[in-house]
Amino acid sequence: MSYCLNPTCSHPENLAHSQRCQSCGSQLLLRDRYQVLQPLGQGGFGATFLAQDQGLPGEPSCVIKQLRPSATAPHILQMARELFEREARTLGKIGNHPQLPRLLDYFEYQQQFYLVQEYISGATLQQEVQRNGNFTEAGVKQFLSEILPLLQYVHEQKVIHRDIKPANLIRRTQDARMVLIDFGAVKNQVTQGVPGQSDQTALTAYAIGTPGFAPPEQMAMRPVYASDIYALGVTSIYLLTGKTPKDLEYNPSTGEMIWEPLVQVSDHLGSVLRKMLEVSVRNRYKSAQEVLRGLEMEPYLDSLAKGLLVKSDGSTKEQTHNRIADSAILCNNPATNPNNLGVAQVAAAIRARRAKASESVGLHPRGIRSGVVMAKPTTLDSNSSNSSQNQQSKVVRKLNTQDLLTAYLKGRRDFALHNLKMLNLQGADLSGTNFHSAQLQKTNLQGANLHDSDFGRASLNEANLRDANLSKAYFSNADLEGADLRGADLSYAYLNNANLRGANLCGANLTGAKITEEQLVLAKTNWMTVRPNGKRGLL
């Protein structure tokens, strides 16, 4: 099919090899080179189309973006031309990054403006959620770990994207990498508006971003780098809930999005998201690097405090109340402010409040009673000068195989910081489990289902993971030295910064996995190993 680009054409669809539109008579081969095949999307100021570049061998696919001014008045055309040239300059400046579409061409034709970009084949995050359901915490952490370095690169080029949302993030089919598209709302410099500059204000108003994803300062046409951080936070909430901003409630007094009762995430990730979604720019993360630094923090508050009281029925109201009370302890009490104390003392303060609450309802702070799964707390001495340093390397509890499997069947999914050394969990179904910083040395997990589980900073030295399902698992900073991963499914797993020295990846499936060549050189591979690009062969 050939598609007519005339905005006023009543029947734009034509036969594949037509030279002119059968409806309006417009020439179909744009610039005697680009054959438009079908529309991809349309907004208030333009439209995008899938096309073929007949000027290159093989006629590769490309995307044509048509900027359509709403009127032909000279000042409107001038504003459209400036917006068009701004986007073209920005794409030319930043388009060499592998996670951004390359700018191939741009031109003006019959008072219409055209950008030709590399076509990215794949599904958007919006389509992924609609097809496969909401992301888990591990999935969101993997997403953030991948997109934040890209956002840092964009900001280093002095560019604010201003329209980050699930529909503008595509997982590329070729290599499963996340690609950020649609820079039509970019602002290529950070400036404060000057009163009286009405033309600049009018131009900026056309590229304000998407309501709900854009923070207040951006809606007021004062975007900063942190504006993209807010939009990324809203995108994360969408991934966790499947709800767009218009489907969520907001605090009428503060303007804050009410999202916490809708999700089940660790206190660690929750605190990162809260700071990303601060309405006030002053309190929000200022850069992508700051968010990455926050994500690398050990989630001790979750594993030491929240792990003490996990009800099988998972009362959302009670969990929300606990989070609010914990925040009060951390933020309002100078003696327990995280900026003034180590993680261990903060955890102790939270545990003290939780223990008191447990006693008031007849629950003992240790053991299992009335369907409540408890983790035995580690004794913390806040008066000891070495307390914080020593406790960060300790685990909450040593579990045997039967206790772990029983707890999992009762609904528990958090075993962070636990000692699970040398357990026999062969063939166990433990998908979606948090093993962050757990001790799993020489543990037998052969054939186990560990899909979408979190092994960040876990110790898995010489663990048996042969033929295990580790698809979409998170291994950032995990120690897999000497681990047996023969035949394991590691498709789309996040392995960046994991220690793979001596790990056996013979026959493992690494399709779409986040892993570097330097890591693979340290591991054992063979011709049966499936590389991240989906091809077999020695690495």
C-alpha positions as CSV (number, residue, x, y, z in Angstrom):
1,M,0.0,0.0,0.0
2,S,1.1,3.6,-0.6
3,Y,-0.2,6.2,1.7
4,C,-0.9,9.8,0.8
5,L,0.6,12.5,3.0
6,N,-1.8,15.3,2.1
7,P,-3.4,16.2,5.4
8,T,-6.7,17.1,3.7
9,C,-6.9,13.9,1.6
10,S,-10.2,12.1,2.2
11,H,-9.0,8.6,1.1
12,P,-5.2,8.5,1.6
13,E,-4.8,4.7,1.0
14,N,-3.6,3.7,-2.5
15,L,-2.4,0.6,-4.3
16,A,1.2,-0.3,-3.7
17,H,2.8,1.0,-6.9
18,S,0.6,4.0,-7.6
19,Q,2.4,7.2,-8.6
20,R,-0.3,9.6,-7.6
21,C,-3.1,9.5,-5.1
22,Q,-6.3,8.3,-6.7
23,S,-8.3,10.6,-4.4
24,C,-6.5,14.0,-4.3
25,G,-3.9,13.6,-7.1
26,S,-0.9,14.3,-4.8
27,Q,2.4,12.7,-5.7
28,L,2.9,9.6,-3.5
29,L,6.7,9.1,-3.7
30,L,8.0,11.8,-1.3
31,R,11.0,13.6,-2.6
32,D,11.2,10.9,-5.4
33,R,12.6,8.6,-2.7
34,Y,10.3,7.7,0.2
35,Q,7.3,5.5,-0.2
36,V,5.0,5.9,2.7
37,L,3.3,2.6,3.7
38,Q,1.0,3.4,6.7
39,P,0.4,5.8,9.5
40,L,2.0,5.1,12.9
41,G,0.5,7.9,15.0
42,Q,-0.9,11.3,15.0
43,G,-0.9,14.3,17.4
44,G,-2.1,17.8,17.5
45,F,1.0,19.2,15.6
46,G,2.1,16.3,13.4
47,A,1.9,12.7,12.3
48,T,4.4,9.8,11.9
49,F,4.4,7.2,9.1
50,L,6.2,4.0,8.3
51,A,8.0,4.2,4.9
52,Q,10.6,2.6,2.7
53,D,13.7,4.4,1.5
54,Q,13.9,3.5,-2.2
55,G,17.1,5.4,-2.6
56,L,19.1,2.8,-0.7
57,P,19.9,-0.8,-1.5
58,G,17.3,-3.1,0.0
59,E,14.8,-0.3,0.5
60,P,15.2,-0.3,4.3
61,S,12.3,0.8,6.5
62,C,12.3,4.3,8.1
63,V,10.0,6.6,10.0
64,I,8.8,9.8,8.5
65,K,7.6,12.5,10.9
66,Q,5.5,15.2,9.3
67,L,5.1,18.5,11.1
68,R,1.7,20.0,10.2
69,P,1.3,23.6,11.1
70,S,-2.3,24.4,12.1
71,A,-2.4,27.4,9.8
72,T,-0.5,29.0,7.0
73,A,0.0,32.4,8.5
74,P,3.6,33.6,8.2
75,H,4.2,33.7,12.0
76,I,2.7,30.2,12.4
77,L,5.0,28.8,9.7
78,Q,8.0,30.5,11.2
79,M,7.2,28.9,14.6
80,A,6.8,25.5,13.0
81,R,10.0,25.9,11.1
82,E,11.9,26.8,14.3
83,L,10.4,23.8,16.2
84,F,11.2,21.5,13.3
85,E,14.8,22.8,13.0
86,R,15.2,22.5,16.8
87,E,14.2,18.8,16.8
88,A,16.4,18.1,13.8
89,R,19.5,19.7,15.5
90,T,18.8,17.8,18.7
91,L,18.4,14.5,16.9
92,G,21.6,15.1,14.9
93,K,23.4,16.0,18.1
94,I,22.4,13.0,20.2
95,G,21.5,10.4,17.6
96,N,24.7,8.4,17.7
97,H,23.7,6.6,20.9
98,P,22.6,3.0,20.4
99,Q,19.4,3.5,22.3
100,L,18.2,6.5,20.3
101,P,16.9,6.5,16.7
102,R,19.3,8.0,14.2
103,L,18.3,11.1,12.1
104,L,18.6,10.1,8.4
105,D,17.2,13.2,6.6
106,Y,15.1,16.3,7.1
107,F,13.6,18.8,4.6
108,E,10.7,21.2,3.9
109,Y,8.3,20.4,1.1
110,Q,5.1,22.3,0.1
111,Q,4.9,24.1,3.5
112,Q,5.2,20.7,5.3
113,F,8.2,19.7,7.4
114,Y,9.6,16.2,7.4
115,L,12.1,14.3,9.6
116,V,13.3,10.9,8.5
117,Q,14.5,8.6,11.2
118,E,15.7,5.1,11.8
119,Y,12.8,2.7,12.2
120,I,12.8,0.9,15.6
121,S,11.0,-2.4,15.4
122,G,9.5,-3.6,18.6
123,A,6.7,-3.1,21.2
124,T,6.3,0.0,23.4
125,L,6.2,-0.4,27.2
126,Q,2.6,0.5,27.0
127,Q,1.9,-2.4,24.6
128,E,4.0,-4.7,26.9
129,V,1.9,-3.9,29.9
130,Q,-1.3,-4.3,27.9
131,R,-0.2,-7.7,26.6
132,N,1.7,-9.2,29.5
133,G,0.4,-7.4,32.6
134,N,2.1,-5.3,35.2
135,F,5.8,-5.3,35.9
136,T,7.2,-6.8,39.2
137,E,9.6,-4.8,41.4
138,A,12.5,-6.7,39.8
139,G,11.2,-5.8,36.4
140,V,11.0,-2.1,37.2
141,K,14.5,-2.1,38.8
142,Q,15.8,-3.6,35.6
143,F,14.0,-1.1,33.5
144,L,15.4,1.8,35.6
145,S,18.9,0.4,35.5
146,E,18.7,0.4,31.7
147,I,17.0,3.7,31.0
148,L,18.7,5.9,33.6
149,P,22.2,5.8,31.9
150,L,20.6,6.7,28.6
151,L,18.8,9.6,30.3
152,Q,22.1,10.7,31.9
153,Y,23.6,10.8,28.4
154,V,20.7,12.9,27.0
155,H,21.1,15.4,29.8
156,E,24.8,15.6,29.3
157,Q,24.1,16.8,25.8
158,K,22.1,19.6,27.5
159,V,18.8,18.2,26.2
160,I,15.6,17.7,28.2
161,H,13.3,15.2,26.5
162,R,10.1,16.5,28.1
163,D,7.8,13.6,27.0
164,I,9.1,10.4,28.6
165,K,6.2,8.0,28.9
166,P,5.5,4.3,28.1
167,A,4.4,5.0,24.5
168,N,7.8,6.6,23.8
169,L,9.9,3.7,25.1
170,I,10.3,0.8,22.7
171,R,11.9,-2.5,23.4
172,R,13.8,-3.2,20.2
173,T,13.1,-6.6,18.8
174,Q,16.7,-7.1,17.5
175,D,18.4,-7.0,20.8
176,A,15.7,-6.3,23.4
177,R,17.3,-2.9,24.3
178,M,15.2,0.0,25.4
179,V,15.0,2.8,22.9
180,L,13.7,6.3,23.7
181,I,11.8,7.9,20.8
182,D,9.9,11.1,19.9
183,F,12.1,14.1,20.7
184,G,9.5,16.4,19.3
185,A,9.0,18.0,22.8
186,V,12.7,18.5,23.4
187,K,14.1,21.6,25.0
188,N,17.8,21.9,23.9
189,Q,18.8,24.3,26.7
190,V,17.8,25.1,30.2
191,T,16.8,28.8,30.4
192,Q,14.4,30.8,32.5
193,G,11.6,32.5,30.6
194,V,11.8,36.2,30.1
195,P,8.7,38.3,30.4
196,G,7.6,39.8,27.1
197,Q,9.0,37.0,24.9
198,S,5.6,36.0,23.6
199,D,6.9,34.3,20.5
200,Q,9.2,32.0,22.5
201,T,6.4,31.3,24.9
202,A,4.0,30.4,22.0
203,L,6.6,28.1,20.5
204,T,7.3,26.4,23.8
205,A,3.6,25.9,24.4
206,Y,3.4,23.6,21.4
207,A,5.9,21.2,23.0
208,I,4.8,21.1,26.6
209,G,4.7,17.3,27.0
210,T,2.0,14.9,28.2
211,P,-0.3,16.0,31.1
212,G,0.1,13.7,34.1
213,F,3.6,12.6,33.1
214,A,4.9,16.2,33.0
215,P,5.6,17.8,36.5
216,P,4.2,21.2,37.5
217,E,7.3,23.2,36.5
218,Q,7.1,21.8,33.0
219,M,3.4,22.6,32.7
220,A,4.4,26.1,33.7
221,M,6.9,26.0,30.8
222,R,10.0,26.0,33.1
223,P,11.4,22.5,32.5
224,V,14.6,21.3,34.1
225,Y,16.5,18.0,33.9
226,A,14.6,16.8,37.0
227,S,11.4,17.1,34.9
228,D,12.4,14.0,33.0
229,I,13.1,12.3,36.3
230,Y,9.5,12.9,37.4
231,A,8.2,11.6,34.1
232,L,10.3,8.4,34.5
233,G,8.9,8.0,38.0
234,V,5.3,8.2,36.6
235,T,6.3,5.7,34.0
236,S,7.5,3.3,36.7
237,I,4.2,3.6,38.5
238,Y,2.4,2.8,35.2
239,L,4.6,-0.3,34.9
240,L,3.7,-1.4,38.4
241,T,-0.1,-0.7,38.3
242,G,-1.1,-0.5,34.6
243,K,-2.8,2.8,35.4
244,T,-2.2,6.0,33.5
245,P,-2.0,9.3,35.5
246,K,-5.6,10.2,34.6
247,D,-6.7,6.9,36.3
248,L,-4.9,7.8,39.6
249,E,-6.0,10.0,42.5
250,Y,-4.0,13.1,43.7
251,N,-3.8,14.8,47.0
252,P,-5.8,18.0,46.5
253,S,-3.6,19.9,49.0
254,T,-0.2,19.0,47.7
255,G,-0.8,17.7,44.2
256,E,1.0,14.5,45.0
257,M,0.1,11.3,43.1
258,I,-1.5,8.7,45.4
259,W,0.2,5.5,44.2
260,E,1.6,3.7,47.2
261,P,-1.6,1.8,48.2
262,L,-1.7,0.3,44.7
263,V,1.7,-1.3,44.6
264,Q,3.7,-4.0,46.6
265,V,7.3,-2.9,46.5
266,S,10.1,-2.9,49.0
267,D,10.7,0.2,51.2
268,H,14.0,0.7,49.3
269,L,12.4,1.0,45.8
270,G,9.4,2.9,47.3
271,S,11.7,5.5,48.8
272,V,13.5,6.0,45.4
273,L,10.1,6.3,43.6
274,R,8.9,8.8,46.2
275,K,11.9,11.1,45.6
276,M,11.5,10.8,41.8
277,L,7.9,11.9,42.2
278,E,8.4,14.8,44.5
279,V,6.1,17.7,43.3
280,S,8.7,20.2,44.4
281,V,11.9,20.3,42.2
282,R,13.9,21.2,45.3
283,N,13.1,17.8,46.9
284,R,13.3,15.7,43.8
285,Y,16.4,13.9,42.4
286,K,18.3,16.4,40.3
287,S,19.9,14.0,37.9
288,A,19.7,10.4,36.6
289,Q,23.0,9.7,38.3
290,E,21.5,10.6,41.7
291,V,18.7,8.1,41.0
292,L,21.2,5.4,40.0
293,R,23.1,6.1,43.2
294,G,19.8,5.7,45.2
295,L,19.0,2.4,43.5
296,E,22.5,1.0,44.4
297,M,21.8,1.4,48.1
298,E,21.2,-1.8,50.0
299,P,17.5,-2.3,50.8
300,Y,18.2,-3.1,54.4
301,L,15.1,-1.3,55.6
302,D,12.9,-3.8,53.7
303,S,14.8,-6.9,54.6
304,L,15.4,-6.1,58.3
305,A,12.2,-4.3,59.2
306,K,9.4,-5.2,56.7
307,G,10.5,-8.9,56.8
308,L,9.5,-9.0,60.5
309,L,5.8,-8.9,59.8
310,V,4.4,-10.3,56.5
311,K,0.8,-11.3,56.6
312,S,-0.4,-13.9,54.2
313,D,-3.5,-11.9,53.3
314,G,-1.3,-8.8,52.6
315,S,-3.5,-6.0,53.9
316,T,-2.8,-3.0,51.7
317,K,-4.2,-0.6,54.3
318,E,-2.0,-1.9,57.1
319,Q,1.1,-1.8,54.8
320,T,0.4,1.7,53.9
321,H,-0.1,2.7,57.5
322,N,3.3,1.0,58.4
323,R,5.1,2.9,55.6
324,I,3.7,6.2,56.8
325,A,4.7,5.5,60.4
326,D,8.1,4.4,59.3
327,S,8.6,7.6,57.3
328,A,7.6,9.5,60.4
329,I,10.3,7.8,62.4
330,L,12.9,8.4,59.7
331,C,12.1,11.9,58.8
332,N,10.7,13.6,61.9
333,N,13.0,12.3,64.6
334,P,16.5,13.8,64.3
335,A,17.8,10.8,66.3
336,T,16.7,8.4,63.6
337,N,17.1,10.4,60.4
338,P,18.8,8.3,57.8
339,N,21.2,11.2,57.1
340,N,22.4,11.0,60.7
341,L,22.4,7.3,61.3
342,G,23.7,4.1,59.7
343,V,21.3,1.7,58.1
344,A,21.4,-0.7,61.0
345,Q,20.3,1.9,63.6
346,V,17.5,3.0,61.3
347,A,16.3,-0.5,60.9
348,A,16.4,-0.9,64.7
349,A,14.2,2.1,65.2
350,I,11.7,0.7,62.7
351,R,11.8,-2.7,64.3
352,A,11.2,-1.2,67.8
353,R,8.0,0.5,66.5
354,R,6.9,-2.7,64.7
355,A,7.6,-4.9,67.8
356,K,5.5,-2.5,70.0
357,A,2.7,-2.6,67.5
358,S,2.9,-6.4,67.3
359,E,2.7,-6.7,71.1
360,S,-0.4,-4.5,71.2
361,V,-2.3,-7.0,69.0
362,G,-1.0,-10.1,70.8
363,L,1.7,-11.0,68.3
364,H,5.1,-12.1,69.4
365,P,7.9,-10.4,67.5
366,R,9.5,-13.8,66.7
367,G,8.3,-17.0,65.2
368,I,5.2,-17.9,63.3
369,R,1.7,-17.5,64.7
370,S,-1.8,-17.2,63.3
371,G,-0.7,-17.2,59.7
372,V,2.0,-14.6,60.2
373,V,5.4,-15.4,58.9
374,M,8.2,-13.9,60.9
375,A,11.9,-13.5,60.4
376,K,14.1,-13.7,63.4
377,P,15.6,-10.3,63.9
378,T,19.3,-9.7,64.3
379,T,20.3,-8.0,67.6
380,L,21.5,-4.5,66.9
381,D,23.5,-2.5,69.4
382,S,23.0,1.1,68.5
383,N,25.5,2.1,71.2
384,S,28.4,0.1,69.6
385,S,30.6,2.1,67.3
386,N,31.0,-0.9,65.0
387,S,27.3,-1.8,65.0
388,S,26.3,-0.3,61.6
389,Q,29.4,-1.6,59.8
390,N,29.1,-5.1,61.3
391,Q,25.4,-5.6,60.8
392,Q,25.4,-4.7,57.1
393,S,27.2,-7.9,56.4
394,K,24.9,-10.1,58.5
395,V,21.8,-12.0,57.4
396,V,18.5,-12.0,59.2
397,R,18.0,-15.7,59.6
398,K,19.3,-19.1,58.6
399,L,16.5,-21.1,56.9
400,N,16.4,-24.7,56.1
401,T,14.9,-26.0,52.8
402,Q,11.5,-26.9,54.3
403,D,11.1,-23.6,56.1
404,L,11.8,-21.6,53.0
405,L,9.4,-23.7,50.8
406,T,6.7,-23.5,53.4
407,A,7.0,-19.8,53.7
408,Y,6.9,-19.4,50.0
409,L,3.8,-21.4,49.7
410,K,2.2,-19.2,52.3
411,G,2.8,-16.2,50.2
412,R,6.2,-14.9,51.4
413,R,8.4,-13.5,48.6
414,D,11.1,-11.7,50.6
415,F,14.2,-13.6,51.7
416,A,16.7,-10.8,51.3
417,L,19.8,-11.0,53.5
418,H,19.0,-14.6,54.6
419,N,21.5,-17.4,54.9
420,L,20.5,-20.0,52.4
421,K,23.9,-21.7,51.9
422,M,24.0,-25.2,50.6
423,L,20.2,-25.8,50.6
424,N,18.7,-28.3,48.2
425,L,16.1,-26.4,46.2
426,Q,16.3,-28.5,43.1
427,G,13.3,-28.0,40.9
428,A,11.6,-25.6,43.3
429,D,9.2,-22.9,42.1
430,L,10.5,-19.7,43.6
431,S,9.6,-17.2,40.9
432,G,9.3,-13.5,41.7
433,T,11.3,-13.8,44.9
434,N,13.6,-11.2,46.5
435,F,17.0,-12.8,47.3
436,H,18.8,-9.4,47.5
437,S,22.1,-9.8,49.4
438,A,21.2,-13.4,50.4
439,Q,23.9,-16.0,51.0
440,L,23.4,-18.8,48.4
441,Q,26.9,-20.3,48.2
442,K,26.8,-23.9,46.9
443,T,23.0,-23.9,47.0
444,N,21.4,-26.4,44.6
445,L,18.9,-24.6,42.4
446,Q,19.1,-26.9,39.5
447,G,16.0,-26.8,37.3
448,A,14.4,-24.3,39.7
449,N,11.9,-21.6,38.5
450,L,13.5,-18.3,39.5
451,H,11.8,-16.2,36.8
452,D,11.8,-12.4,37.6
453,S,13.6,-12.9,40.9
454,D,16.0,-10.4,42.5
455,F,19.5,-11.6,43.2
456,G,21.1,-8.2,43.4
457,R,24.3,-8.3,45.5
458,A,23.6,-12.0,46.4
459,S,26.4,-14.4,46.9
460,L,26.0,-17.4,44.6
461,N,29.6,-18.8,44.5
462,E,29.6,-22.3,43.1
463,A,25.8,-22.5,43.2
464,N,24.2,-25.1,41.0
465,L,21.8,-23.2,38.6
466,R,22.0,-25.7,35.9
467,D,18.8,-25.6,33.6
468,A,17.2,-23.1,36.0
469,N,14.6,-20.6,34.7
470,L,16.3,-17.2,35.3
471,S,14.6,-15.2,32.7
472,K,14.2,-11.5,33.6
473,A,16.1,-12.2,36.8
474,Y,18.1,-9.3,38.3
475,F,21.8,-10.0,39.1
476,S,23.3,-6.5,39.5
477,N,26.5,-6.8,41.6
478,A,25.8,-10.5,42.4
479,D,28.7,-12.8,42.9
480,L,28.4,-15.8,40.5
481,E,32.0,-16.9,40.6
482,G,32.3,-20.6,39.8
483,A,28.5,-21.0,39.5
484,D,27.1,-23.7,37.2
485,L,24.7,-22.1,34.8
486,R,24.8,-24.7,32.0
487,G,21.6,-24.7,30.0
488,A,20.1,-22.0,32.2
489,D,17.5,-19.6,30.7
490,L,19.0,-16.2,31.3
491,S,16.9,-14.5,28.6
492,Y,16.4,-10.7,29.4
493,A,18.2,-11.1,32.7
494,Y,20.1,-8.1,34.1
495,L,23.7,-9.2,34.7
496,N,25.6,-5.9,34.5
497,N,28.2,-5.6,37.2
498,A,27.8,-9.3,38.2
499,N,31.0,-11.3,38.9
500,L,31.0,-14.1,36.4
501,R,34.6,-15.2,36.8
502,G,34.7,-19.0,36.2
503,A,30.9,-19.2,35.8
504,N,29.9,-22.0,33.4
505,L,27.5,-20.6,30.7
506,C,27.9,-23.4,28.3
507,G,24.5,-23.9,26.6
508,A,22.9,-21.0,28.5
509,N,20.4,-18.8,26.8
510,L,21.4,-15.1,27.1
511,T,19.0,-13.7,24.5
512,G,18.4,-10.1,25.4
513,A,20.4,-10.3,28.6
514,K,22.2,-7.2,29.8
515,I,25.8,-8.3,30.0
516,T,29.1,-6.9,28.7
517,E,31.8,-8.6,26.6
518,E,34.2,-8.1,29.5
519,Q,32.0,-10.2,31.7
520,L,31.6,-13.0,29.2
521,V,35.4,-13.2,28.7
522,L,35.7,-14.3,32.3
523,A,33.0,-17.0,32.0
524,K,33.0,-20.4,30.3
525,T,31.0,-20.5,27.0
526,N,30.8,-22.8,24.1
527,W,29.2,-23.0,20.6
528,M,25.8,-23.9,22.3
529,T,25.7,-20.6,24.3
530,V,23.0,-18.3,22.9
531,R,24.5,-14.8,22.8
532,P,22.5,-11.7,23.8
533,N,21.8,-11.0,20.1
534,G,20.0,-14.4,19.9
535,K,22.8,-16.1,17.9
536,R,24.7,-19.2,19.0
537,G,28.5,-19.4,19.0
538,L,31.6,-18.8,21.0
539,L,31.9,-15.4,22.6
